[in-house]
C-alpha cells in the first residue's frame, strides 16, 4: 500500500539499506586484496544472476525478460560493467572515503541528463543549487591531495570513481528513457548482471593476475556481495520507492557516503580530514536538495 510519509518501518529499512550500501565499499576494498578487482566484479555479477533469477521466479516476473528488450538490455548491461570496472579499480587505488564520496556524485550527472533529455524534469532553482553544491563537493574531493591520507589517495583512483559515478548515472538514464522502463526494476537488474558478467570476466585478464592473496573469507564475501548487496539491497530499495515518497527515499542516499567515510576510518584507519568532511557535507546537502519535491 502506497504511503504519503515515512513511518517507523520505512525509516528502519532505509537506514538498513544505507548501511548495506556503505558496507559494500568496505567489502570491495577487502576482497580486492584477494581477487583482482575486475575479475571480482565479473564473478559477483555471475553469481548475482542466480540470486536475481531465483527472486524473479519466486515473484513470477521472469516473463518480463523479452527479446524485444535485447538492445537496451545489452546497452544497460555494458554501461553497468563500465560502472563497476571504475568502482572496483578505484577502491584498489584510493581510500574508501574518497571513492564513496565521488561515486555518490551520481545525482549530479543524472540531474544534468534529466534536465536536458527527460521531459518534465528540468532543474528547478532549488535542484540547481543542489547540483552546484554536490558538484563543488566532488571537485573538492578530487582535487585535494594533502593531509594524512595523501599516501593512500591517487588521482587515478579518484578518476576511476568518477567513471563509476558516470556509469551509474548512465544505467539510471537508460532505465528511465528506454523500453526497459516498462520491464520493471527486477528485469532491469537481470539485464545488468547477465550482460555485465561475461563482459567483465572476458576483459579481466587485461588487468593482471586474477588471483592475488586469496583466502576462504574472500570467497564468502563474494557470495555475500552477490546475494545481499546486489540482489537484496536493490530489491529492498525498489520496494521502498514503491511504498514511500520517491523524494524522501532518494534524499536518504546522502547517508551512504557518510557511513562509508566513517567505516573507512574505523576499519582502515583512514583520516577524517577537514577537507574530506567538508566535501562530504557539500555533496550530502546537494543530494538532499536535488531530491526535494517540486512545490
C-alpha positions as CSV (number, residue, x, y, z in Angstrom):
1,X,0.0,0.0,0.0
2,X,1.4,3.4,-1.0
3,X,2.1,5.8,1.9
4,X,2.4,9.6,1.8
5,X,5.0,9.8,4.6
6,X,7.8,7.8,6.1
7,X,6.8,5.5,9.1
8,X,9.0,3.6,11.6
9,X,9.3,0.5,9.3
10,X,10.3,2.7,6.3
11,X,12.9,4.7,8.4
12,X,14.5,1.5,9.8
13,X,14.6,-0.1,6.4
14,X,16.2,3.0,4.8
15,X,18.8,3.0,7.5
16,X,19.5,-0.7,6.9
17,X,19.8,-0.3,3.1
18,X,22.2,2.7,3.6
19,X,24.3,0.5,5.9
20,X,24.4,-2.3,3.4
21,X,25.4,0.0,0.6
22,X,28.1,1.7,2.8
23,X,29.4,-1.8,3.7
24,X,29.6,-2.6,0.0
25,X,32.6,-0.2,-0.4
26,X,34.3,-1.9,2.6
27,X,33.7,-5.4,1.2
28,X,35.1,-4.4,-2.2
29,X,38.2,-3.0,-0.5
30,X,38.7,-6.2,1.4
31,X,38.1,-8.6,-1.4
32,X,40.3,-6.6,-3.8
33,X,43.2,-7.8,-1.6
34,X,42.5,-11.4,-2.6
35,X,40.9,-11.2,-6.1
36,X,41.8,-8.9,-9.0
37,X,39.1,-6.1,-9.0
38,X,37.7,-6.6,-12.5
39,X,37.6,-10.4,-12.1
40,X,35.9,-9.9,-8.7
41,X,33.3,-7.6,-10.3
42,X,32.6,-10.2,-13.0
43,X,32.3,-13.1,-10.6
44,X,29.9,-11.0,-8.5
45,X,27.7,-10.4,-11.5
46,X,27.8,-14.1,-12.5
47,X,26.7,-15.3,-9.0
48,X,24.1,-12.5,-8.8
49,X,22.4,-13.9,-11.9
50,X,21.3,-16.9,-9.8
51,X,20.0,-14.8,-6.9
52,X,18.1,-12.3,-9.2
53,X,16.7,-15.2,-11.3
54,X,15.5,-17.0,-8.2
55,X,13.8,-13.9,-6.9
56,X,12.1,-13.2,-10.2
57,X,10.9,-16.8,-10.4
58,X,9.5,-16.6,-6.9
59,X,7.6,-13.4,-7.8
60,X,6.5,-14.7,-11.2
61,X,8.4,-12.0,-13.0
62,X,10.6,-14.0,-15.4
63,X,8.0,-13.2,-18.2
64,X,9.3,-9.6,-18.1
65,X,12.5,-10.7,-19.8
66,X,11.7,-10.1,-23.5
67,X,13.8,-10.5,-26.7
68,X,12.3,-7.1,-27.7
69,X,14.3,-5.5,-24.9
70,X,17.6,-7.0,-26.1
71,X,19.1,-3.8,-27.5
72,X,18.6,-1.6,-24.4
73,X,19.3,-4.6,-22.2
74,X,22.8,-5.1,-23.8
75,X,23.4,-1.3,-23.5
76,X,22.4,-1.1,-19.9
77,X,24.5,-4.2,-19.0
78,X,27.5,-2.8,-20.8
79,X,27.3,0.6,-19.0
80,X,26.8,-1.4,-15.8
81,X,30.1,-3.2,-16.5
82,X,31.9,0.1,-17.1
83,X,30.5,1.4,-13.8
84,X,31.9,-1.4,-11.8
85,X,35.2,-1.5,-13.6
86,X,35.5,2.1,-12.4
87,X,34.4,1.5,-8.8
88,X,36.2,-1.8,-8.1
89,X,39.5,-0.5,-9.5
90,X,39.0,2.8,-7.7
91,X,38.8,1.1,-4.3
92,X,42.1,-0.6,-5.2
93,X,43.8,2.7,-5.7
94,X,42.2,5.2,-3.3
95,X,40.5,5.4,0.1
96,X,37.0,4.2,0.8
97,X,36.0,7.7,1.8
98,X,37.2,9.3,-1.5
99,X,35.7,6.5,-3.7
100,X,32.3,6.6,-1.9
101,X,32.1,10.4,-1.9
102,X,32.9,10.7,-5.6
103,X,30.7,7.7,-6.5
104,X,27.8,9.4,-4.8
105,X,28.1,12.4,-7.1
106,X,25.8,10.3,-9.4
107,X,22.8,12.6,-8.7
108,X,24.7,15.5,-10.2
109,X,25.2,13.7,-13.6
110,X,21.8,12.2,-13.5
111,X,20.3,15.6,-12.8
112,X,22.1,17.1,-15.7
113,X,21.0,14.3,-18.1
114,X,17.4,14.6,-16.8
115,X,17.4,18.4,-17.3
116,X,18.2,18.2,-21.0
117,X,16.8,14.8,-22.1
118,X,13.8,13.8,-19.8
119,X,10.6,15.8,-20.4
120,X,9.2,17.3,-17.2
121,X,12.4,17.0,-15.2
122,X,14.0,20.4,-15.8
123,X,16.0,21.6,-12.8
124,X,14.3,24.0,-10.5
125,X,16.3,26.7,-8.8
126,X,16.5,24.6,-5.7
127,X,17.7,21.5,-7.6
128,X,20.2,23.6,-9.5
129,X,21.6,24.8,-6.2
130,X,21.8,21.2,-5.0
131,X,23.6,20.2,-8.3
132,X,26.1,23.1,-7.8
133,X,26.8,22.1,-4.2
134,X,27.3,18.4,-4.9
135,X,29.5,19.3,-7.9
136,X,31.7,21.6,-5.8
137,X,32.0,18.9,-3.1
138,X,33.0,16.3,-5.7
139,X,35.6,18.6,-7.3
140,X,36.9,19.5,-3.8
141,X,37.4,15.8,-3.0
142,X,39.1,15.0,-6.3
143,X,41.5,18.0,-6.2
144,X,42.5,17.5,-2.6
145,X,45.8,15.6,-2.3
146,X,47.3,16.6,1.0
147,X,46.6,15.6,4.6
148,X,47.0,12.3,6.4
149,X,45.6,10.3,3.6
150,X,47.9,11.7,1.0
151,X,49.8,8.4,0.5
152,X,46.5,6.4,0.1
153,X,44.8,8.7,-2.4
154,X,45.7,8.7,-6.1
155,X,44.3,10.8,-8.9
156,X,43.9,7.5,-10.9
157,X,41.6,6.1,-8.2
158,X,39.6,9.2,-7.9
159,X,39.2,9.4,-11.7
160,X,38.0,5.8,-11.8
161,X,35.5,6.5,-9.0
162,X,34.2,9.3,-11.3
163,X,33.9,6.8,-14.1
164,X,31.8,4.7,-11.7
165,X,29.5,7.6,-10.9
166,X,29.0,8.5,-14.6
167,X,28.3,4.8,-15.3
168,X,25.7,4.7,-12.5
169,X,24.0,7.8,-13.9
170,X,24.1,6.1,-17.3
171,X,22.3,3.0,-16.2
172,X,19.7,5.1,-14.4
173,X,19.2,7.2,-17.5
174,X,18.8,4.1,-19.8
175,X,16.4,2.6,-17.3
176,X,14.2,5.7,-17.4
177,X,14.3,6.5,-21.1
178,X,14.4,3.2,-23.0
179,X,11.9,0.3,-23.4
180,X,13.2,-1.1,-20.2
181,X,11.2,1.5,-18.2
182,X,8.2,-0.8,-18.9
183,X,10.0,-4.0,-17.8
184,X,10.3,-3.1,-14.1
185,X,13.4,-2.8,-11.8
186,X,13.9,-6.6,-11.4
187,X,14.2,-7.1,-15.1
188,X,16.5,-4.1,-15.5
189,X,18.8,-5.6,-12.8
190,X,18.7,-9.0,-14.5
191,X,19.8,-7.4,-17.8
192,X,22.6,-5.6,-16.0
193,X,24.1,-8.7,-14.3
194,X,23.5,-11.2,-17.2
195,X,25.2,-8.9,-19.7
196,X,28.0,-7.5,-17.4
197,X,29.1,-10.9,-16.2
198,X,30.6,-12.1,-19.5
199,X,32.0,-8.7,-20.3
200,X,33.8,-8.3,-17.0
201,X,35.1,-11.8,-17.0
202,X,36.3,-11.5,-20.6
203,X,38.3,-8.3,-20.0
204,X,39.6,-9.2,-16.5
205,X,42.8,-10.8,-17.7
206,X,43.8,-7.4,-19.1
207,X,44.1,-6.0,-15.6
208,X,46.6,-8.6,-14.2
209,X,46.5,-12.0,-12.5
210,X,43.0,-13.0,-11.5
211,X,44.0,-14.3,-8.1
212,X,46.0,-12.4,-5.5
213,X,46.4,-13.4,-1.9
214,X,43.0,-15.1,-1.7
215,X,41.6,-16.7,1.5
216,X,38.3,-18.6,2.1
217,X,36.8,-15.4,3.6
218,X,37.3,-13.6,0.3
219,X,35.0,-16.1,-1.4
220,X,32.5,-15.8,1.4
221,X,32.4,-12.0,1.0
222,X,32.0,-12.5,-2.8
223,X,28.8,-14.6,-2.3
224,X,27.5,-12.1,0.3
225,X,28.2,-9.2,-2.2
226,X,26.2,-11.1,-4.9
227,X,23.2,-12.0,-2.8
228,X,22.9,-9.4,-0.1
229,X,24.2,-6.3,-1.8
230,X,23.4,-6.7,-5.5
231,X,20.1,-8.7,-5.2
232,X,18.8,-8.0,-1.7
233,X,19.9,-4.3,-1.5
234,X,18.5,-3.4,-4.9
235,X,15.2,-5.2,-4.4
236,X,14.7,-3.6,-1.0
237,X,15.5,-0.2,-2.4
238,X,12.9,-0.6,-5.1
239,X,10.3,-1.8,-2.6
240,X,10.9,1.4,-0.6
241,X,10.4,3.5,-3.7
242,X,7.2,1.7,-4.5
243,X,5.7,2.3,-1.0
244,X,7.1,5.7,0.2
245,X,7.5,9.1,-1.5
246,X,10.4,9.0,-4.0
247,X,11.9,12.3,-3.0
248,X,12.0,11.1,0.7
249,X,13.6,7.8,-0.1
250,X,16.2,9.3,-2.6
251,X,17.2,12.0,-0.1
252,X,18.4,9.3,2.3
253,X,21.1,8.4,-0.2
254,X,23.3,11.1,1.4
255,X,23.8,8.7,4.4
256,X,25.7,6.1,2.3
257,X,28.9,8.2,1.6
258,X,28.9,9.5,5.2
259,X,28.7,6.0,6.6
260,X,31.3,4.8,4.1
261,X,33.7,7.5,5.3
262,X,33.1,6.5,8.9
263,X,33.6,2.8,8.2
264,X,36.8,3.6,6.3
265,X,38.1,5.5,9.3
266,X,37.2,2.7,11.8
267,X,38.3,-0.3,9.7
268,X,41.2,1.0,7.7
269,X,42.4,4.0,9.7
270,X,41.6,6.5,7.0
271,X,41.9,10.0,8.4
272,X,38.8,12.2,8.8
273,X,40.4,15.3,7.4
274,X,38.5,18.6,7.3
275,X,38.8,18.7,3.5
276,X,37.0,15.3,3.2
277,X,34.4,16.1,5.8
278,X,33.7,19.5,4.1
279,X,33.4,17.9,0.7
280,X,31.1,15.2,2.2
281,X,28.9,18.0,3.7
282,X,28.6,19.8,0.4
283,X,27.7,16.5,-1.5
284,X,25.2,15.5,1.2
285,X,23.4,18.8,1.2
286,X,23.4,18.8,-2.6
287,X,21.9,15.3,-2.7
288,X,19.1,16.4,-0.4
289,X,18.3,19.5,-2.4
290,X,18.4,17.6,-5.7
291,X,15.8,15.2,-4.4
292,X,13.4,17.8,-2.9
293,X,9.9,17.5,-4.3
294,X,9.0,20.5,-6.5
295,X,6.3,22.6,-5.0
